[in-house]
Amino acid sequence: METKVWEKSIVRKTSKKHFSAPPVKLLLWPSIIFVALITQIPFIVTVYYSLHDWNLMRPDKGVTFAGISNFLDIIIEPSFWEVLKNTAILTVASLSLCLFFGMGLALLMNRNFFAKGIIRTMFISPFFVMPAVSGIIWKTMLLNPSFGLSSYMVQLFGGNPIDWLGQYPLETIIGIVTWQWMPFFMLVLLAGLQSVSPDLMEASMLDGATKPQQLFYVIIPHLLRYIEVAALLGLIFIMQTFGEIYVSTSGGPGYASTNLPFYVYRIGFQAWDLGRASALGVIIVILTTIVMTVLFRFLRRTFGGELS
């Protein structure tokens, strides 16, 4: 009898504690409010200034309402379309190369061989290098036409040094970005490879599948979720490329290697036209959202059965 009374008292206490506890959704509100403050308020301020004419080179004019004239000025600017093309080429080329070489390195690192840990660390190390430092390394140590490693290798085989940053600026930026972000793709895809069941590979081998058949019909279908994550995150990171361009080519010659983020810098902090720079920032947000949505739907439509 005493045992039953004791059990009932415990049930009452736990039920009171359960009902007195705050709802889980209520606990999420501080984080939601914090994220909204640090993301949406700057964007709202940017939208506000995008509708105003504010040039720090003309302090006498102050901040005046301009409507959508800043957006129209950017759209009719020939350099904007050149920069937009550069951004598309840089993003698509770097993303494709990162996926291709990242997959190759992930397949290599998924094998057992001598000094695997050391080699894997060497492949991962570019990912931890700051973007500005990456640009300096490539500009001075590797691609300098006078004393860079590439110049030495070309002269070693009887050729003439190549000014990569002057003759092929956008291609060079693509190489630098690929070198820096390829380890990220390798890590994501390697995590997917290590989750492939050995029984599945053994079963496909018993069915007579060759190595290429295992790759295309077993491994890649299993990696589709990981490819989706790597592609979406990589798209966000690569579209924000700035430091490599700033320290290596400064967007030149002309606008040959300028992308959209660096174009904002040139308008806002070289021409000091904060109104047009804000308008360009809003355009970038809209374009990024559209590209992300299209890519996500493409992946869902192409690999819908596997990703659902």
C-alpha positions in Angstrom: 0.0 0.0 0.0 2.8 2.4 0.9 4.5 1.5 -2.4 1.4 2.5 -4.4 1.2 5.8 -2.6 4.8 6.5 -3.2 4.5 5.7 -6.9 1.5 8.1 -7.2 3.4 10.9 -5.5 6.2 10.4 -8.0 3.8 10.5 -11.0 2.2 13.7 -9.7 5.6 15.4 -9.2 6.9 14.4 -12.7 3.6 15.5 -14.3 3.8 18.8 -12.5 7.4 19.3 -13.7 6.4 18.3 -17.2 3.6 20.8 -17.4 5.6 23.5 -15.8 8.5 23.2 -18.2 8.5 25.8 -21.0 7.5 24.7 -24.5 10.4 23.7 -26.8 9.4 26.3 -29.4 9.7 29.0 -26.8 13.3 28.1 -26.2 14.1 28.6 -29.8 12.9 32.2 -29.9 16.1 33.8 -28.5 18.2 32.2 -31.2 15.7 33.1 -33.9 15.7 36.7 -32.7 19.5 36.9 -32.5 19.9 35.5 -36.1 17.2 37.9 -37.4 19.0 40.9 -35.8 22.4 40.1 -37.2 21.2 39.2 -40.7 18.0 41.1 -41.5 18.8 44.5 -39.9 21.9 45.0 -42.1 20.0 43.8 -45.1 17.1 46.3 -44.4 19.7 49.1 -44.0 21.2 48.1 -47.3 17.9 48.2 -49.0 17.2 51.6 -47.5 20.5 53.1 -48.8 20.0 51.4 -52.1 17.1 53.7 -52.7 19.1 56.8 -51.8 21.8 58.8 -53.5 24.8 58.8 -51.1 28.3 59.5 -52.4 31.0 60.3 -49.9 32.9 62.2 -52.6 30.0 64.7 -52.6 29.3 65.4 -48.9 27.5 68.6 -49.9 24.7 66.6 -51.4 24.1 64.5 -48.4 21.7 61.6 -48.5 18.8 62.1 -50.9 16.0 59.8 -52.0 16.7 58.4 -55.5 14.1 55.7 -55.9 15.3 52.9 -58.2 17.7 55.0 -60.2 20.7 53.3 -58.5 19.4 49.9 -59.8 18.9 51.3 -63.3 22.3 52.8 -63.3 23.9 49.5 -62.5 21.9 47.5 -65.0 22.7 49.8 -67.9 26.4 49.8 -67.0 28.4 47.7 -69.5 30.9 46.7 -66.8 28.1 45.1 -64.7 27.3 42.5 -67.4 31.0 41.8 -67.8 31.4 41.3 -64.1 28.2 39.1 -64.1 29.7 36.9 -66.8 33.0 36.7 -64.9 31.1 35.6 -61.7 29.2 32.9 -63.6 32.4 31.6 -65.3 34.3 31.6 -62.0 31.5 29.9 -60.0 30.6 27.2 -62.6 34.3 26.4 -63.4 35.5 26.4 -59.8 32.5 24.4 -58.6 32.9 21.8 -61.4 36.6 21.4 -60.8 36.2 21.1 -57.1 33.6 18.4 -57.5 35.7 16.5 -60.0 39.1 16.7 -58.2 37.4 16.4 -54.8 35.8 13.1 -55.9 39.1 11.8 -57.2 41.0 12.7 -54.0 38.2 11.2 -51.9 38.4 7.9 -53.8 42.2 8.0 -53.3 42.0 8.8 -49.6 39.4 6.0 -49.1 42.1 3.4 -49.8 44.8 2.1 -47.5 48.4 3.0 -48.4 51.7 4.0 -46.8 51.7 7.5 -45.0 48.0 8.0 -45.7 47.5 10.3 -42.8 50.4 12.6 -43.7 49.2 12.8 -47.4 45.6 13.4 -46.4 46.8 16.3 -44.1 48.8 17.8 -47.0 45.7 17.7 -49.2 43.5 19.3 -46.5 46.0 22.0 -45.6 44.9 24.5 -48.4 41.5 24.7 -46.9 42.9 26.2 -43.7 44.8 28.9 -45.5 43.2 32.4 -45.4 42.0 33.6 -48.8 44.3 36.6 -48.8 47.3 34.5 -47.9 46.3 32.1 -50.7 46.4 34.9 -53.2 49.8 36.1 -51.9 51.2 32.6 -52.2 50.1 32.2 -55.7 51.0 35.7 -56.8 54.5 35.8 -55.4 55.8 32.2 -54.8 54.1 30.3 -57.7 53.1 32.6 -60.5 55.5 35.5 -60.5 57.1 35.7 -64.0 60.5 36.7 -62.5 61.1 34.4 -59.6 58.0 32.2 -59.3 58.0 28.4 -59.3 56.0 28.3 -62.6 58.6 30.6 -64.3 61.4 28.3 -63.1 59.7 25.2 -64.4 58.9 26.7 -67.8 62.5 28.0 -68.2 63.8 24.6 -67.1 62.1 23.1 -70.2 63.3 25.9 -72.5 60.2 28.0 -72.5 59.6 31.7 -71.8 58.0 32.8 -68.5 54.3 33.5 -68.6 52.6 36.4 -66.8 49.7 34.3 -65.6 48.0 37.1 -63.6 48.3 39.6 -66.5 47.5 37.3 -69.5 45.1 34.8 -67.9 43.7 36.6 -64.8 40.3 34.9 -64.6 41.7 31.5 -65.3 44.3 32.1 -62.5 41.6 33.1 -60.0 39.7 29.9 -60.9 42.8 27.9 -60.2 43.4 29.6 -56.8 39.8 29.1 -55.7 39.8 25.5 -56.8 43.0 24.9 -54.9 41.6 26.4 -51.8 38.1 24.8 -51.8 38.9 21.4 -53.3 39.8 20.0 -49.8 36.3 20.9 -48.5 34.7 18.9 -51.3 37.1 16.0 -50.6 36.2 15.9 -46.9 32.5 15.9 -47.6 32.7 13.2 -50.3 35.2 11.2 -48.2 32.7 11.1 -45.4 30.1 9.7 -47.8 32.5 7.1 -49.1 33.3 5.9 -45.6 29.6 5.4 -45.0 29.2 3.0 -47.9 28.5 -0.5 -46.6 31.2 -3.1 -47.3 28.5 -5.7 -47.7 27.0 -3.6 -50.6 30.4 -3.5 -52.3 31.0 -7.2 -51.7 27.6 -8.0 -53.1 28.2 -6.0 -56.3 31.5 -7.7 -56.7 29.9 -11.1 -56.4 27.4 -10.1 -59.1 30.3 -9.4 -61.4 30.5 -5.6 -61.3 33.7 -4.1 -62.4 35.4 -1.2 -60.7 33.9 1.5 -63.0 30.5 -0.2 -62.6 30.8 -0.1 -58.9 31.7 3.6 -59.1 28.8 4.7 -61.3 26.1 2.3 -60.1 26.9 1.9 -56.4 29.2 4.6 -55.1 27.9 7.7 -56.9 24.2 7.0 -56.2 25.1 6.6 -52.5 27.0 9.9 -52.6 24.2 12.0 -54.1 23.2 13.5 -50.8 26.8 14.5 -50.1 27.2 15.9 -53.6 24.1 18.0 -53.0 25.5 19.4 -49.7 28.9 20.1 -51.2 27.5 21.7 -54.3 25.1 24.0 -52.4 27.6 25.1 -49.7 30.4 25.4 -52.3 28.2 27.6 -54.4 27.7 30.0 -51.5 31.4 30.1 -50.6 32.7 30.4 -54.2 30.3 33.2 -55.1 31.7 35.2 -52.2 35.2 35.1 -53.4 37.0 38.3 -52.6 40.3 38.0 -50.8 42.0 36.0 -53.6 41.1 38.7 -56.2 42.0 41.6 -53.9 45.6 40.6 -53.3 46.4 38.9 -56.7 44.8 40.8 -59.6 42.8 43.6 -57.9 40.0 42.8 -60.4 42.1 43.7 -63.4 43.2 44.2 -66.0 40.2 46.4 -66.3 37.3 44.2 -65.1 38.8 41.0 -66.5 38.9 39.2 -63.1 36.3 41.2 -61.2 33.4 39.3 -59.7 30.3 40.7 -58.1 31.6 41.0 -54.5 34.7 42.7 -55.6 32.6 45.0 -57.9 30.7 46.1 -54.7 34.1 47.0 -53.2 35.2 49.0 -56.2 31.9 51.0 -56.3 31.7 51.4 -52.5 35.3 51.9 -51.4 37.0 53.2 -54.5 34.3 55.3 -56.0 32.7 55.9 -52.6 29.2 55.6 -54.1 27.5 53.9 -51.2 24.0 54.2 -52.8 25.0 52.3 -55.9 27.1 49.8 -53.9 24.0 49.1 -51.7 21.9 48.6 -54.8 24.4 46.2 -56.2 24.4 44.3 -52.9 20.7 43.9 -53.1 21.0 42.6 -56.7 23.6 40.1 -55.5 21.3 38.8 -52.8 18.4 38.4 -55.3 20.7 36.7 -57.9 22.2 34.3 -55.3 18.7 33.3 -54.1 17.6 32.6 -57.6 20.7 30.6 -58.4 20.4 28.6 -55.2 16.8 27.8 -55.8 17.4 26.7 -59.4 20.4 24.5 -58.4 18.4 22.9 -55.6 15.4 22.2 -57.8 17.8 20.8 -60.5 19.4 18.5 -58.0 16.0 17.4 -56.7 14.6 16.9 -60.2 17.7 15.0 -61.5 18.2 12.9 -58.4 14.8 13.1 -56.9 14.4 9.4 -56.1 17.7 9.2 -54.4 17.5 12.5 -52.5 14.0 12.1 -51.2 
